[in-house]
Amino acid sequence: MGRLRLLLKYLADYKGYFTLNVVFNLIGVAFTLIGISSMMPLIELLFKTDNDSILKFLQPNPHEGFSRKYLEYEVNHWFANSISEASSFIEGKKKTLFIVCLFIAISFFLKNLFLYLATFFLAPVRNGIIANLRNDVYKKMLNLPVSYYTDERKGDLMSKMSNDVMQVESGMIALQRFLREPIQVIIFLGGLFFISPKLTLVVLLLLPLSALFVSIIGKGLKRTSKKAQGQLGRVLSVVEESLTAIKLIKGFAAELKFIESFKKYNKRFYDLRNRQIRKSSASSPISETVGISVFAVVMWIGGNIVFDDNDGLRGATLVTFLMYMWGLLSPVKAIIGAINTLQVSMVSMDRLDDILKADEKNETKGGVLISDFSKEIKLKNVRFKYENEEVIKGVNLVIPKGKTIALVGHSGSGKSTLADLVPRFYSVSDGAIFIDNQNINEVNVQSLRKLTGIVTQDSILFNDSVRNNLSLGTEGLSETQLFEALSVANAKEFVMQLDNGIDTIIGEGGGKLSGGQRQRLCIARAILHNPPLLILDEATSALDTQSEKLVQEALQKVMNGRTALVIAHRLSTIKNADQIVVMDEGEIIEQGSHNELYDRKGHYYSLCTLQELN
């Protein structure tokens, strides 16, 4: 029911188009029935070979009330009038044949026209629902907290965004059949009951056999589809990781190992897809075989009724009944196929619903709006854990406005995690973080993050122009502002030398630039928005000596008079920090200036000795 409610929620935006689809489907199916019904007078006309067999119907209709016999007599009465007015029996039949054939052609033309119009107006519904679903999934993915992505594979998320959305689109096509075919089934059943209730009951007793077989196949198909789509996520994860680490793979000549690993994942997906397709394909021949068997039984029973003169069922009427029944079998088969497609789509809908229902936690949009802070940022007895592992253990720290605070320590000591708690990439497990005595959990998360400029060890850039990379998230920046930021970051000179200057496309991840150039662009981007707080996470650790010098000069200019939280392994880069905080296993073990800590000859002194720093 939850998935149905989700679809109905999206469908509500297109109720006008949906209503037109239903109306045109009803009209189209009605003309289908009329067109098939026209075959009865055609058969009567072709098989009546003598004048007397027709002209006897010139008498008034002896049957009262609207019934099969009444309708049969009226058709023959029309033949008799039409032929009696002609110059000869043959000429009368030819004229009547032309009228009947023209009527059949017009009926089927109108049927196809209205069914096309039904599909025409359903197209915006189907595609609109998919577009809105894709928009909502992408929006949700961006709104989810960073912690969500530590547990999820990127490849699986890509699979959900692409393959699962496509499967839901297939479900929309199946839903289109599901909307139209039951209407046709109901109308044709009405026609069958009108002609012969006895034969119709035989049909209704035998047809559920198809549904039984398909329900058995459908359950197995749903299980296999779920496994196949999960395996596709694993395949895409391997592809994504391989592309990200392509230089490393080639550098270690590990191509064959990765190819063999990929083949194993892909073989599993191949096997599951084969099972899925085979189960899906089995329903059509099974339902058709059962349907033809039912058709043959009904034809045999109906033929015997025609031979029984007491019943009065005419041969032409039986043929019309069988055509109605054939018209009934086609939508029943389509409904069965739609059920199988919907089984697969519901699996995809479940997987997408996992994202849409995921808890946004600290990404909620409410809270107090702030644009700056005047005094300090204070961490009070802050604790944080990943699942059951506590990585920050009761940290107390004050970051005064305008001061540079450096976090140092061995890898895994909790430095980066502590820095990530300030802009609420993660929520504290216990304790609190305050900005000017305002708990950040009560602050609007977007306004909180606008206070912060972040430069990480990994230079994260997009396959776009320098201009658009710099102005990320901010509109209306002038050329002067852009070049001022580039100058402060020691990046203006090399940007001006690019082919198209600031409008040069820099490639995926900034691949057309050197590591130092990429990092200086990231610094320019961070300072362009003039944030009150800078978080520098190993901003120079991946650079060569010359690039590090340029980046370090840029950082010194940026940090001048600005609040900065600096994470560094190279202690030379933070020697002049106002305060150095030494962390170990999630706790602060030392705190003070470089000289104070060095003279103490404790943990910091040991780190300095290792790096030959005094």
N, C-alpha and C positions, 0 to 999 in steps of 0.2 A: 504493500500500500504506500510505503514511503516513496518508492520510485515513481509510482503513478502520480502521487501528489506533486513530485518534482516536475514531471512532464506537464501536468496540468497548470502548474505555476508559469512555466514558459509559454504554454499554449494560450494563456489568458491575453497575452499581448497581441495575438493574431486571431482573436475570436471572430472578427468580421470576415476575413479570408476563409476561416474554417467553416463558418456558416454557409458561405457561398459554395464551398466544396461539397458539403452535405446536400444542399439543395440541388446542385447540378448532378451529383451522383444519383439522387432519387429520380430525377427526370431521365437521365441516361439509362438507368436500369428499367424504367417504365417503357422506354422506346425499345429496349432489348426484348422485353416481353411481347410488345406489340409486333415487332418484326418477326419473332419466332411464331407467334400466333397466326401471322399472315400465311404461313406455310400450309395451314389446314385448308383454306379455300383453294390454294394452288393445287394441292394434291387432289382435292375433290374435283376440281375442274379438269385436270389431266386424265383422271380415271373414269369420268362419266362419258361413256361413248355413244349414248343414244339420247335422242331428243326427249323421249317420254320420261327417262329417269331424272331429268331436270325440270321439265315443265309441270310435273306433278306438284312442285313446290310453289306454284303460283297462288295456291290457296292460302288463306290467312293462317298464321302460326297457331297450331292447335295446343301448344304447350304454354302454360301460364307461369309467370314468375321467371326471374333471371336464373337460368340453370344451363348445364351443358347442352341438354337436348334443345332447349329454347334457342341457344346461340347457334348450334349446328343448323337448325331449321332456318334461322334468319340468314345465315351465309348462303344456303342453297336457294332461299327465296330471292336473294339479291342476284344470284346467278340466273335464275329463271327469268326474272324481269329483264336483265341485261341481254340475254340471248333471245328472248321473245321479241325484242324491239329491233333486232338485226334482220338483215335480208335473208340470211340462211343460218343453219345451226353452226356450221364451221366458222362463218364470219363472226357470229356472236361469241363463240369460244375464243377466237383470236383477239377480238376487242376486249373481252373480259380478262384474258391472259395478260394483255398489255397493261391494263389498269392495275391488276394484282401485282405484277412485277414492278411497276412504277411505285406502287405503295410500299412494297418491301424495300426497294432501293432507298426511298425517302426515309423510311423508318430507321434503317440502319445508318444512313447518313446522319440523321438527327441524334441517334444513339451515340455515335462516335464523336459528334460535335460536342454534345453535353458532357460526355466523359472526358474529352480533352479539356473543356473549360473547368471541369472539376480538378483535373491535374494542374492546370494553369494556375488556379487560385490556391492550390495546396503548396506549390513550389515556394512561395515566400514564407509559408508556415514552417515547412520542413527545414529550409535553409536558415530561416530566421532563428528557429529554436537552436540549431547547431551553432550558429554564430554567437548567440547569446550565451550558450553553454560554454563555448570556448573562451569567450570574454570573461565569464565568471570564474572559470577554472584558472585562467592566467592571472586575473586580479587576486584570487585567493592565494595563489602560489607566491605572489609578491608580498601579500599581507601576512603570511605565516611567519612566525618567529624563526630566527636563525637556528634555534635548537631543533626545529622540525627536520631540517636538512641534514643533521648529524645522524639521524636514524633512517633516512630514505636514500635510495640509490637514485642518482640523477637520470640514469638510463630508464628506470621504471617510471619516473615522472614524465620523461619524454615520451615513453610508450603510451602513458595515459593521455597526454596532450594530443598525440597524433593518432595512434592506432585505435585507442578506445573511443575517441570522439568520432572517428570514421565508422566504428562499429555501431555507435548510437545513430549515426546518419543512416546506416543500413536499416536500423530499427525504425527510423522515421518512414522509410519506404515501405517496410512491412506494416507499419501502423496505417499507412495510406490504404493498403489492401484491407487491413482489419476494419477500416471505417466504411469501405465501399462494399466489400464482398458480403458481409452479413445482411446488408440491405437487399442485395440481389438474392441471397438465399431465402429471405423472408418472402419476397415478392414471388419468386419461383415456386416456393412451397405453397403459397396461396393459389397459384395457377394449377399446381398438381392436385391439390384438394378439390378445386373447382371441377376438374375433369373427372377424377376417380379417387374418392377417399380410400377405397379398398387398396388400390395399388400404391397410394402414397404411404399408407401404414406399413406396407412391405418395405418400402424405401427407408422409412424412419427406423424400422427394426434392424435393418442390415447395415446402414451407414455408420453407426457408432463403432463398428469393428475397426474402421480406419482410425478413429480417434484414439482407440485403445492402443494400437500399434505405435502411433505417433507419440503418445504421452510417454511410453516406455523409452522410445528413442530420444525424446526431448530431455528427459532427466539425465541420461548419460551424456548428451551433447552439452548440457550446461556445465557439468563437472569437468569435462574435457576442455571446454572453452576457457574456463577459469584457470586451469593449469597452463594452457597454451599462452594466454595473455600475460600471465605472470612470468613465464619463461622468456617471452619476447622482451620484457623489461630487463631481464638478466642479460640477454644478448646485446641490447642497446647500451647497457651499463659497461660491458666489456669494450664495445666500440668507442664509447665516450672516454673511458679511461685510457685506451690505447692512443687515441688522437691527442689527448692532453699530454701524454708522456712519450710522444713519437720520437723525440730526440734521444731520450733515455733508452728506449727500446733499441734503436739503431746503434747507439753508442756502445751498448753491451752485446751487440749482434744477437739479440734475443728474439728476432722475428719468428723463427720456427717454433719456439716455445709458445709464443702468444698465438700463433696461427693454430697450433694443435689444441690449445686451451679453448680458442674460439670455436673450433670445429666441434668440440664436445658439447658446448652450450647450444650451438646451432643444430647439431644432430638431435638433441633432445627436443628442440622446438619443431624440427622437421617431423619427428615421430608423432608428436602431439597434434600437429596440424593435419597430418594424414588421418589420424583417428577422428579428428573433428570433422573433416570434409567427408569422410566415409559415412559417419553417422548422419551428417546433415543430408547427404545424397540418398541415403537409404529410404528416407521418408517418402520421397516422391514416387519411386516405382512401387513401393508397398501400397501407398494410398491409391495409386492408379489401378493396380491389380485388383485390389479389393473393390474399387469403384466399378471397374468393368465387370467384375463378377456379379455385383449387385445389379448392374445394368442388364446383364444377360438373364438373370433370374426374373427381373421385372418384365423383360421383353417376352419371355416364355409364358409367364402368368398372364400378361396382357393379351398375348396372341390367343390364348385359350378363351379369354373373355370375349374377344371379337368373334371367335367361332361359335360362341353361345348366343344364339339369336335372341334369347329372352332378355339378356342384359341390355342390348342395344348400343354397345360401344362400337363406334365405326372405326374402320381401318385408318382413315385420315386423322381421326381424333387420337388413336393410339400413337401414331407417328408424332403428332404434336406433343403428346404426353412425354414420349421418349426424348424429344428435343428439349422440352422443359427440364427433364431429368438430367440430360447432358449439360444443359445450361446450369443446373444446380451443382453437378459434380465439379465443374470448373472452378467456381468460387470456393467450394469446400476444399478442393486441393490447394487453392491459393491461400486459404486461411491456415491450412496445415503447414504450408511452407512459411507463412508469416510467423506462425507460432515458433518454429525452429529458429528463424532469424531473430525473433524477439528474445528467445532464450539466451542467445549469444550477446545481444545488445544489453540485456538486463545485467549480465556479468560485468560488462563495460560500465554500465550506469552505476553499479555498486562500487567499482573501483574509482570512478570519478566522484561519487558521493563521499568516499573516504576523504578526499581532498576538501570538498565543499563543506564537510562537517567538522574538519579538523579544528581543534581549539586554537584560536589566535592568541590566547593568553595575554602576554604583555604588549600585543599589537593593537589593542583597543584604541579607538579614535577619540574617546572622551578625555576629560581631565583639564587641569589648569594650563592655560597658554602662557608661555614665558618666552622672552626674546633675548634675555641677557642675565647675568648674575653679578652681584656687586661685591660679595665678600669671599665666599669659599665654597668648595665642594667637600662634603664630609662623609666618610664611610665609617659607619658605627657598628662594630661587632658583626661584620658581614660574613656570611657563610653561603657556600654554593656547592651543589653536587650534581654530577652527571649520573642520573639514575640512582645507584646506591653508593657511588664513589664520591666522597667529599674531597673537593680540590681546593676550596678556599675555606680556611678555618679560623673564624673569629678575627678578621682583619679590622683594625682601626687606623684610619688615615685621614689627614686633612690636606687638601690641595688649595692653598690660598690663591686668590685671583692675582694674575700677573706673574706667578712664579712657575719655574720649571721643576717638575718632580720626575726623577728617573727611577724606573723599576729595573733591578738587576737580579741575577740569580741563574742557577743552572736551568737547562731545558726541563720543562715539566714542573717548574716550581710554582706555576700559577699566575705568572705576570700577564700574559695575554688575556687569560680568562678574567682576571681582575679588571683590566682595562675595558673588556667587552661588557662588563656589568654597568659601567657608567652611562653609556647611551642606551641601556636596556636591550642589548641584543639577547641577553639572558636575564631572567629575573632572579633576584637573590632568594636563596632557600630560607634564610633567616637573617635577622638584622635589618639594616636600612641604609640607603644612600640619600643624602640631603643636598640640595642646592639652595643656599641661603635659607636654611631651616625648612625648606619645602621638600617633602618626601617625593622622590622621582616617580614612585608608583602612582602618585596622584597628579603627575604632570602629563599633559598631552604628549604622546610619544613622538609625533612629528615635530612639534616645536622643540622638544628636548634634543632631537638629533640635528636640528638646524643650528644648535649651539656648538656643534662639534664638527671639526674637520679631521678626516682620518687619512693617514698615509701608512700603508702596510708594506711588508717586505715584498709581496707580490704586486707588481705594477698592473693594476686592473684597468685596462682600457678597452674601448669598443671599436669595432670595424667601421669607423666613421671619421669625419674630419676632426682636425685638432680643435676647431672652434666648438663643435658639438660635444666633444669630450670634456672640454673645459667648462662649458656652460651647463653641464649635467644638473638637471633639477631646478635651474634658475632661468627665468625669461627676462628679456630686455637688457642684457649686458651690452655695453658699448665697446667699440674697438679699443678705446683708451683703457678701459678697465681690463680687457683681456691682455693687452700688451704690458700693462703695469704688472699684472700677476706673473706673466712670463718673465719679465725683467727681474722681479724679486726672486724667482725660482731659477735664475741663471739659464733660462730656456729660450729667450727671445732670439738669440743669435742663430741657433740651429733651426728654429722654426722658420725664420725668414729665408733660410737657404733651401728649404723644401720646395719641390716643384711648383706647388700652388700655395705656398706660404701657409697661412693659418687655415686655409680651406683644403689642405692636402688630406686625402684618405690614408690612414696610417696602418691599415690591415688588421686582421683578426688579432686581438690582444696587443695591438701596437707592434706587430711583428716587423714592420718596416723600419723601426727605430732601434737604437742600441738600448741596453739595460739602463744606463745612466740617463739617457734622453727620456725614456719612458717614466722613470722615477721623478724626474724634474717636472714633467707634465702633470704627474699626480700631485706633486707639491703645489704647482700653480693652481690646479683645480681646487685643492683644499683651501688655499688662502683666498681664492677669488671670491668666495662667499663671506669672507671676513668673519670667521667663527670666533667666539670668545675662548673656546677650548680646542687645542690641537692634541690629537692622539697619534703619536708616531711609533709604530710597531715594527722594530727592526728595519727602519726605512733605508739604511745604508749597508746592511749585512751582505747583500747579494752582489755588491758592486766592486769593480776593480779600484785600485788606489786613486787613479786620476778622476774617475767618475765619482768616487766617494768624496773626494775633496770638493768637487763642484756642488754636489748635493748637500754636503755638510755646510758649505758656505751659504747655500740657499736656506737651509734650515735655521741657521743662526740668525739670518735676517728675518725670517718668518717668526721665530720665537721671541724676538726682541719685544718686550713689553706685553707679551701675550701669555695666557695660562697654557702650559704644555705638560702632557703626561707622556714621557718618553720611555720606551722599552728598548733595551740595548744589550747586546752581548759584547760589543767592542766598547770597553769602558772609556777609551780615549774620547769617544763622541759625547759622553755625558759628564766629563770631568768637572765642567763649570756649572753643572746643574745646581739650583738653589738647595735642593735636598735629594739625597740618594736613598732609596728604600731597597734593602736587600731582602729577597724572599727565598724561602726554602720549604718545600712540601706544603705550600698553601698558607704559610705563616710569614709574618714580618719578623725577621730575627735581628736586623740592625737598621738604624735610621740616622741620617746626619749628612753633613757636607763631605766632600771628598777627603779633605784634610783630616777632619774629625774621625772618619771611619778608618782612614789609613793609619792614623796614629794609634787607633785602638788595637790594631793587629789581630783583628778577628776574621770573620768569613770574607768580608770585602777585601781585606788585606791579602788574603790567600788568592782571591780572584785577580787582583792587581798583579801579584807576583807571577801568576801563570801567564799573564799577558805582558809582563815586563814593563808595567806602568808604575810610576812613583809620583 
